[in-house]
Structures are given as C-alpha cells and as structure tokens.
Amino acid sequence: METGDLLEVLSADGLRLLDSLPPFDPSADIVRTVRELRAAGHSPELVAAVLSQSKLRARARAKFGEFADRMLFTTAGLEQATRLSVAAHHAGRFTAAGARRVADLGCGIGADSLAFAALGLDVLAVERDDVTAAIATYNLAPWEGATVVSADAATVDLADVDAVYVDPARRTRGHDNTTRVHDPDQWSPPLDFAFGLAADRPVGVKLGPGVDRDLIPADAEAQWISVDREVVEAGVWFGAAARDGITRSALVMGAHGTAEMTSHGDSDDVATGALGGVVYEPDGAVIRARLIGDLARSLDARMVSDSIAYLTSDEVVETPFAVPFRVIATLPFDERTLKRELAARGIGRLEIKKRGVDVDPAKLRSRLSLKGTGSATLIVTRVAGRHSALLVERVEPAVGA
C-alpha cells in the first residue's frame, strides 16, 4: 500500500465505503463490483484501495477473528502480524510480570499492541514505516492508552516504559513482495540491541521459528509456538517475563485449546527400537524446542531412528503434541517396489515427508504420482539403519487438552 492508497481509505468516504461492503467473496464477479462502485460515483483510486482492504480483511479473519472487520492492513503487515490468540499470551506474560507500560518496538500493524492494550496495559507502539505506522494508529484508536510513534526503534526514548516487546524487522522494507534478511546485525533493530534491553526490565523478543539456536542466550526462556500444527514463532523472554527454571518450551494451540511442554533445557533422546503399529509425528514446536525425548517418554514410545523426528508405539495415545499415523506397510526404499505396491493399493496423491535422510521429496513426488483415487502419506525414513518407506494413514483420536 502506498501513501496515496492509504489516504483514499482513511478518508471519510473511503471508510464509509469499506464498512458498507459485504464480506469479500473470492468467487464474486470483481469486474461487476468495480463497475457498480464506479457507477455510484466513486473514483477508480478509491475503489481499488477499498477493494484491496476488503480482501485483506477477509484473509485477516484467520488471525484476528471479528477484530479484522474494523482493522486496516498492508499485505506484508498481515503476513508478519502475530495472531491475536498468540499476542494474548504475550500480553499475559507482561501483566504477570507486573508491567504497566510496554514499548512495542517494530509494532507493524499493531497486533501485539492491540492485545497489550486490551489487557489494560499502556502501550508505546513504534514503527519505522510511515504507512504502516498510520495503519497501526487506526487499529489502536479504540484504546486511549495506546500511542503510536513513527521512528527507528533503536532511537526511541524508553525512560517511561517498564517492559519492552521487540519484533525485529527481518525482511526488506516494503508493503509486499519483501525478502528475508538473514544477518541479525542487519535486522531493525539489530538482535544484539533487542537482547541488550533486558539488562534492567522484562523483555520479549519475537523471532522466526527457524532462528539459529546459537543466538539464543543461555539465561533466556525460548518458547516455540504452533497454531493448528503450523509453527508460527519463537519467543525469547527475559527478566520477570521469563519463568524460573524454564529455558525451553513448546506451546501448542489448536481446537483442543492450548497445551505446553516445558524443560530446563534440551531433552535427552530416547533409545531407538523396533517399529510399532503407530508412528507419531511430533508437533513442529516440540521439534524446534528439542523436547522430542520428553514427548517420547510421555508416550512411552521409542524413536524409530536417532536421526529423525518420528516416534513409534503399538497403540494410539491421546496427545496434542503429536499427530498419529497408523502404519499400513513398511516397504523397501526403491522405486520399482514402491511403484508396484502403491499402484496395487490404488494410491495417487502422496505427501513425502523428509526427515534426516538424503532424499529429494520433489523428485519423489513427481516420480510416484500414480493414477488412482486413494490417498496416503509416505514417510521416507531409516529403520534399523536402512532406508525404508512407511506407508501410513492419519489416525483421528479424541485429543484431550
């Protein structure tokens, strides 16, 4: 979104028109909609800007629920925004730490600030991009205790805040089609600056789930969060915002509610053993937090191999921390045998899950795409030191919270 588009949307006519539109329908005739809005006297620029916002609001409901219907977005801002359910957990940490005024550095469109303000915290939201800062100002307008400043996070006076949340910009500047920046010294603000803020106050730092673990300070609490089986972030917490005795955490959120595994450090692996009748794929947050060993012990299961992240047992055990698959067959890993076996079972669409073996899933998917109406998952792994292909089907147990 450019400044001109934002001004169109933020005009009185723009906001009235946006709020008057029906929910965005991707199957609707967009040409007809544009024609009708133009016939009603709206300018081409206003129509384009408002329809873009309507589309973004529809996408945003997955993250913000009904709140999305009164918010504004940029494409990049929505993609990078914290889900409201996750932001509420961040806010809860600061309230538990006794914070009253929180600085949200790199606030983006204001997702975390919205959750902070909703829990009664005063918020200083800082965003370096003028357009995004203006959108955050609109999104946070209902809360009197929220102030938005357009500035570089590293230059803001933090004397009157008692806690800080930092979401370093890890992509190139822009509102869409941005690219990832890999050097932590080039993030905005730099990672060392963000960690340095923890010297005298509670601090939380939002990072990507694939962050280099060597960058995480030993005295911090690192928490990986997944929502509906998608790992969405790694949070690094300091001071009163961190919990005593916990340096690793996997928070799993989904239809079951929330569930968490915690540890004072990476868990020890379990011994490998024979393949059972059920294979568990640990939730990505458990894998990232390196708590697979603790999960295996809680399931009374064994690892199929010490080089992969799958667990095995002889029965289905209810847990929100892993997805169970029933083993249909264990096949030798060679193309001819796989084609024969899969064709005989009428299986067409396959998902190749790569875990710790030197296999190109894209090539396998192409070579194993067979005609048929069946579907299954093929896990390429090592069993007893040899490459094998596990043909599995998803099990849907009643998962308890």
C-alpha positions, 0 to 999 in steps of 0.5 A: 500500500502506498501513501496515496492508497492509504489516504483514499481509505482513511478518508471519510468516504473511503471508510464509509465505503469499506464498512458498507461492503459485504464480506469479500467473496473470492468467487464474486464477479470483481469486474461487476463490483468495480463497475457498480462502485464506479457507477455510484460515483466513486473514483477508480483510486478509491475503489481499488484501495477499498477493494484491496482492504476488503480482501485483506480483511477477509484473509485477516479473519484467520488471525484476528477473528471479528477484530479484522472487520474494523482493522486496516492492513498492508499485505506484508503487515498481515503476513508478519502480524502475530495472531491475536490468540498468540499476542494474548499470551504475550500480553499475559506474560507482561501483566504477570510480570507486573508491567504497566507500560510496554514499548512495542518496538517494530509494532507493524500493524499493531497486533501485539499492541492491540492485545497489550492494550486490551489487557489494560496495559499502556502501550508505546507502539513504534514503527519505522514505516510511515504507512504502516505506522498510520495503519497501526494508529487506526487499529489502536484508536479504540484504546486511549492508552495506546500511542503510536510513534513513527521512528527507528526503534533503536532511537526511541526514548524508553525512560517511561516504559517498564517492559519492552516487546521487540519484533525485529524487522527481518525482511526488506522494507516494503508493503509486499513482495519483501525478502528475508534478511538473514544477518541479525546485525542487519535486522531493525533493530539489530538482535544484539540491541533487542537482547541488550534491553533486558539488562534492567526490565522484562523483555520479549523478543519475537523471532522466526521459528527457524532462528539459529539456536546459537543466538539464543542466550543461555539465561533466556526462556525460548518458547516455540509456538504452533497454531493448528500444527503450523509453527508460527514463532519463537519467543525469547523472554527475559527478566520477570517475563521469563519463568524460573527454571524454564529455558525451553518450551513448546506451546501448542494451540489448536481446537483442543485449546492450548497445551505446553511442554516445558524443560530446563533445557534440551531433552535427552533422546530416547533409545531407538527400537523396533517399529510399532503399529503407530508412528507419531509425528511430533508437533513442529514446536516440540521439534524446534524446542528439542523436547522430542525425548520428553514427548517420547517418554510421555508416550512411552514410545521409542524413536524409530531412528536417532536421526529423525523426528518420528516416534513409534508405539503399538497403540494410539495415545491421546496427545496434542503434541503429536499427530498419529499415523497408523502404519499400513506397510513398511516397504523397501526404499526403491522405486520399482517396489514402491511403484508396484505396491502403491499402484496395487493399493490404488494410491495417487496423491502422496505427501513425502515427508523428509526427515534426516535422510538424503532424499529429494521429496520433489523428485519423489513426488513427481516420480510416484504420482500414480493414477488412482483415487486413494490417498496416503502419506509416505514417510521416507525414513531409516529403520534399523539403519536402512532406508525404508518407506512407511506407508501410513494413514492419519489416525483421528483420536479424541485429543484431550487438552 
